[in-house]
Amino acid sequence: MVFDVARIRSAYPALDERFVHFDGAGGTQVASPVVVAVTGVMQAAVSNRGTSYKPARRSGDIVASARAAIADLVGGDPAGVVFGASATALTYLVARTLAQGWGPGDEIVVTRLDHDANVRPWIQAAESVGATVRWADVDVRSGELPVAQFRELIGPRTRLVAVTAASNATGTMPAVREITAIAHAAGVLTFVDGVHSTAHRVTDVKELGADFYVTSAYKWSGPHYAAVVADPAIWEPLEPVKLVPSPKSVPERFEFGTLSFELLAGITAAVDHLAGLTGATGGTRRERLVESLTAVTAYENGLLERFLTGLEKIDGVTVLAAPADRCPTVSFRLAGQAPAETARILGEQNICVSNGDYYAVEYFEAAQLRDSGGAVRASIYHYNTEDEIDRLLEALGAA
């Protein structure tokens, strides 16, 4: 597998502005094929979906292509791909819909490792029907989400387990397959937040045991649009609150209003872009995606090791714990310096990092860091380089 980072970087026009982007966990830069695809749809004759004339059929083709692209990316079924404005919006949709079948005495399980978008919708949905929320705790000393606790948390009244595939704060990748296996043994549905992990690892929703899997395209070179994937058989008995004349079929009945056809074209282009990162042309798109993302993982792991090794040499740096096998995201603090100040100093040097709690509210509460400003986050993406890692380390050493 060939991973030519110079060639890959040339596909991102925003990189020409010479900012150093270690903010991919909050949103990556957009690949040029995505820009072309979005612009092309907006310049073309495209109508709302229908069959009577070509512009209407064209929009239907755009939607079908995007469903197929997402299915290839995560190993799902195109007929189970539901699109929406954001992962947060889609999680609320699923939570409110599932909660129609919950009641007092029922239980859900959420974790203190997750982004709030995979916590608050479930808590609010449970509260609305009198269901009980149970918490899986994170071990802040190791950064791990211990699996054993789920055997105690999941019981005969558990209706859902929500868990992240990767922490957007520390990069920790919980043992999702083991957690979902425990849930399924008890007949419990699982909702997996793949927003942070999809960009960095090969995803197979069946292997993960994810009954629902949500992902956001802007975290992997695409536009601001999202999808939640489930087996059509899981969607079929669910009835969202919707307009009377809107479609009754799956997955359309879960998509409110007219979809953004231009952004869906961008999603397809982003998936095709990811499938071509190694330059491979043979095989299916799914096969090319597996090859590309395997190469991405190896490349990013090299950058991550370089960064962590460099951080160890800088006095006053405290790195928030995470297991060795992780996504390439690092949160840290500099002694005597507020995270916002560190981010500002780096920003003045055109180095883009995040600071605060990044919506990982429960994690930072557990780590007792939220009230003091959270941490600084450097998230590595496949267009980053060793030179950029060194530039970040040098800037931190002088901060």
Salt bridges, closest charged atoms under 4 A:
ASP23 OD1 - HIS21 ND1 3.24
ASP72 OD2 - ARG285 NE 2.85
ASP106 OD1 - ARG157 NH2 2.92
ASP106 OD1 - ARG159 NH2 3.14
GLU107 OE1 - ARG134 NH1 3.84
ASP116 OD1 - ARG120 NH2 2.69
ASP137 OD1 - ARG112 NE 2.84
ASP139 OD1 - ARG141 NE 3.38
ASP211 OD2 - HIS184 NE2 2.88
GLU236 OE2 - ARG253 NH1 3.85
GLU239 OE1 - ARG253 NE 3.96
GLU252 OE2 - ARG67 NH2 3.77
GLU255 OE2 - ARG67 NH1 2.78
ASP272 OD1 - ARG285 NH1 2.97
GLU300 OE1 - HIS200 ND1 2.76
ASP325 OD1 - ARG201 NH2 3.09
GLU341 OE2 - ARG344 NH2 2.53
GLU348 OE2 - ARG344 NH1 2.41
ASP357 OD2 - ARG370 NE 2.67
GLU362 OE1 - ARG112 NH1 2.99
GLU362 OE2 - ARG120 NH2 2.87
GLU365 OE2 - ARG370 NH1 3.39
GLU386 OE1 - ARG306 NH1 3.46
GLU388 OE2 - ARG9 NH1 3.25
ASP390 OD2 - ARG306 NH2 2.90
